[in-house]
Amino acid sequence: MTRSAKILVAEDDHHILEGLVDTLESEGYAVTPASDGEQALRLWGSESFDLVILDIMMPGKSGYDVCRSIRSKDQGIPVIMLTAKGEEIDKVVGLELGADDYITKPFGVRELLARIAAVLRRAGRSWESKAARNKEPDHFTFGTAHVDATQYQVRVRDRVSSISAKELHLLRFLYANPSRVLTREELLNEVWGIDYYGTTRTLDQHIAQLRKKVEHEPHHPTVIATVHGVGYRYQPI
C-alpha cells in the first residue's frame, strides 16, 4: 500500500517543497504539492489522499488551520506536521488537533521516509482490521466519561470534547485492560506501531490531553493513573 500511496504535501518554501516531492516520488509515492494552506484545503476537498504532510508556518492558513479543517471531516487520515520550532507548545497544539506525528526541520531523508512508512502501515493495518474494529463497542463508559466512538466524542456531565483517532485508540486499549499496568512500550506499540521512531513524550502528551477530556480534575487524575517509571493504568470507577 505504501508504494502507491497518494500524499498531499503543503509547504510554502519552494525549495523544501520541491525536494520533498522529488524524494517521495523517487520512492514510488504519488505526490500532490501545495504551496500554502488554502491550496492544500482546496486539493484535499477535491481529491482523495492516504496521507497529508503539513508545514506549520504557512501564510494565510497555517498547518494548524488545515489540520483542524481536515479533522472536522476526517478523523482517520494520517497527518504529519513539519516544524522548524522546538517549543513543546507547538506539538501540544498539533496533538490536540489530531496530528499523528511530527518531523522537525531540518530532517534527514531516512527519518522522513521511515516516519511516512510507519504512519501509512499503521493506517493500512487499521483499514484492514475494519471488521475486527466493528466488533468493538461504539459507545462505552470510561470512568465517568461516556465515549461515542462514532462521533469521536467524550462527554463528562455537560462537557463534550472531541477526540482524535489516536486518542480513541488509546481509550479503547486502556478500557480493554482495566486495572492493568500498561508500559509505555506496550501503549506505543499498540497505538503507534512497532515501527514508531518517536519518543515516549508523544504518548505522555496524548495522555495529558485525554485527561483534560475524561477526568474531573486533570491535574489530579483518578481514572488514568500514572505508574511512575513504567506507564499508565486505567482505574474503573
WOSUL-V997658 format. One record per residue. N is the residue number from 1. RES is the residue in one letter. SS is DSSP state (h for helix, s for strand, l for the rest). PHI is phi as a letter, one per 30 degrees, with the letter a starting at -180 (* if undefined). PSI is psi in radians with two decimals (NA if undefined). Layout:
{{N RES SS PHI PSI} {N RES SS PHI PSI}}
This chain:
{{1 M l * -0.64} {2 T h d -0.59} {3 R h d -0.44} {4 S h c 0.18} {5 A l d 2.52} {6 K s c 2.15} {7 I s b 2.27} {8 L s c 2.16} {9 V s c 2.10} {10 A s c 2.03} {11 E l a 2.21} {12 D l d -0.27} {13 D l d 1.99} {14 H h e -0.72} {15 H h d -0.72} {16 I h d -0.75} {17 L h d -0.79} {18 E h d -0.73} {19 G h d -0.69} {20 L h d -0.78} {21 V h d -0.83} {22 D h d -0.77} {23 T h d -0.84} {24 L h d -0.68} {25 E h d -0.59} {26 S h d -0.35} {27 E l c 0.02} {28 G l j 0.05} {29 Y l d 2.64} {30 A s c 2.04} {31 V s c 2.32} {32 T s c 2.03} {33 P s d 2.63} {34 A s b 2.39} {35 S l c -0.10} {36 D l a 3.06} {37 G h d -0.67} {38 E h d -0.81} {39 Q h d -0.66} {40 A h d -0.76} {41 L h d -0.67} {42 R h d -0.77} {43 L h d -0.76} {44 W h d -0.63} {45 G h d -0.32} {46 S h c -0.21} {47 E l b 2.96} {48 S l c 2.28} {49 F l b 2.73} {50 D l c -0.33} {51 L s a 2.51} {52 V s b 2.26} {53 I s c 2.16} {54 L s b 2.20} {55 D s d 2.43} {56 I l d -0.88} {57 M l c 1.50} {58 M l c 2.61} {59 P l d 2.67} {60 G l i -1.94} {61 K l d 2.16} {62 S l d 3.03} {63 G h d -0.59} {64 Y h d -0.80} {65 D h d -0.75} {66 V h d -0.78} {67 C h d -0.75} {68 R h d -0.77} {69 S h d -0.73} {70 I h d -0.79} {71 R h d -0.40} {72 S l d -0.31} {73 K l c -0.42} {74 D l b 1.94} {75 Q l d -0.15} {76 G l c -0.51} {77 I l d 2.31} {78 P s d 2.45} {79 V s b 2.18} {80 I s c 2.31} {81 M s c 2.42} {82 L s c 2.26} {83 T s b 2.50} {84 A l c -0.03} {85 K l c 2.76} {86 G l c -0.03} {87 E l d 2.35} {88 E h d -0.58} {89 I h e -0.61} {90 D h d -0.76} {91 K h d -0.66} {92 V h d -0.78} {93 V h d -0.79} {94 G h d -0.71} {95 L h d -0.65} {96 E h d -0.59} {97 L h d -0.21} {98 G l j 0.30} {99 A l d 2.49} {100 D l d -0.50} {101 D s a 2.88} {102 Y s b 2.51} {103 I s b 2.17} {104 T s c 2.23} {105 K l d 2.48} {106 P l d 2.58} {107 F l b 2.74} {108 G l d 2.71} {109 V h d -0.72} {110 R h d -0.72} {111 E h d -0.79} {112 L h e -0.89} {113 L h d -0.66} {114 A h d -0.73} {115 R h d -0.72} {116 I h d -0.84} {117 A h d -0.67} {118 A h d -0.81} {119 V h d -0.57} {120 L h d -0.66} {121 R h d -0.74} {122 R h d -0.74} {123 A h d -0.72} {124 G h d -0.69} {125 R h d -0.65} {126 S h d -0.62} {127 W h d -0.75} {128 E h d -0.47} {129 S l c 0.39} {130 K h e -0.73} {131 A h d -0.69} {132 A h d -0.70} {133 R h d -0.56} {134 N l d -0.34} {135 K l d -0.27} {136 E l d 2.61} {137 P l d 2.44} {138 D l d -0.42} {139 H s b 2.31} {140 F s a 2.80} {141 T s c 2.21} {142 F s b 1.78} {143 G l i -2.10} {144 T l c 0.12} {145 A s c 2.45} {146 H s c 2.16} {147 V s c 2.19} {148 D s c 1.71} {149 A l d -0.42} {150 T l d -0.50} {151 Q l c -0.02} {152 Y l h 0.94} {153 Q s b 2.65} {154 V s b 2.51} {155 R s b 2.24} {156 V s b 1.88} {157 R l h -2.09} {158 D l c 0.09} {159 R s c 2.12} {160 V s c 2.28} {161 S s b 2.50} {162 S s d 2.57} {163 I l b 2.67} {164 S l d 3.00} {165 A h d -0.69} {166 K h d -0.74} {167 E h d -0.70} {168 L h d -0.73} {169 H h d -0.76} {170 L h d -0.80} {171 L h d -0.77} {172 R h d -0.75} {173 F h d -0.73} {174 L h d -0.76} {175 Y h d -0.63} {176 A l d -0.17} {177 N l b 1.06} {178 P l d 2.41} {179 S l i 0.07} {180 R l c 2.37} {181 V s d 2.08} {182 L s c 2.17} {183 T s d 2.78} {184 R h e -0.66} {185 E h d -0.75} {186 E h d -0.79} {187 L h d -0.73} {188 L h d -0.75} {189 N h d -0.69} {190 E h d -0.79} {191 V h c -0.66} {192 W l c -0.26} {193 G l j 2.72} {194 I l d -0.26} {195 D l c 0.15} {196 Y l d 2.33} {197 Y l c 0.06} {198 G l d -2.88} {199 T l c 2.96} {200 T h d -0.23} {201 R h d -0.58} {202 T h d -0.78} {203 L h d -0.81} {204 D h d -0.66} {205 Q h d -0.68} {206 H h d -0.73} {207 I h d -0.73} {208 A h d -0.71} {209 Q h d -0.68} {210 L h d -0.69} {211 R h d -0.61} {212 K h d -0.41} {213 K h c -0.43} {214 V h c -0.24} {215 E l c 2.57} {216 H l d -0.70} {217 E l b 1.60} {218 P h e -0.54} {219 H h d -0.16} {220 H h b 1.19} {221 P l d 2.45} {222 T l b -0.25} {223 V l c -0.84} {224 I s c 1.72} {225 A s c 2.50} {226 T s d 2.27} {227 V s c 1.74} {228 H l e 2.30} {229 G l i -0.03} {230 V l b -1.12} {231 G s l -2.29} {232 Y s b 2.78} {233 R s b 2.33} {234 Y s d 2.13} {235 Q l c 1.72} {236 P l d 2.53} {237 I l c NA}}
